[in-house]
């Protein structure tokens, strides 16, 4: 589990350490009703990586999105191709 304080924005570059599928759950004040998704930082057979972003507002509304990136970061030398 990773925590971000109110008003804080922080990248977590070392959470996803393996090129596998992750079950990601977002919570607000201990409630897990705010969202859940499957996420893979470097999908197999693809030459791009993914970035997962999430936001939770003061009222507890949350959103998340997954965007593609050419920067594979720590997975640039992966050998699953």
Helices and strands as residue ranges (DSSP letters): E 21-25, E 36-40, E 49-56, E 62-69, G 73-75
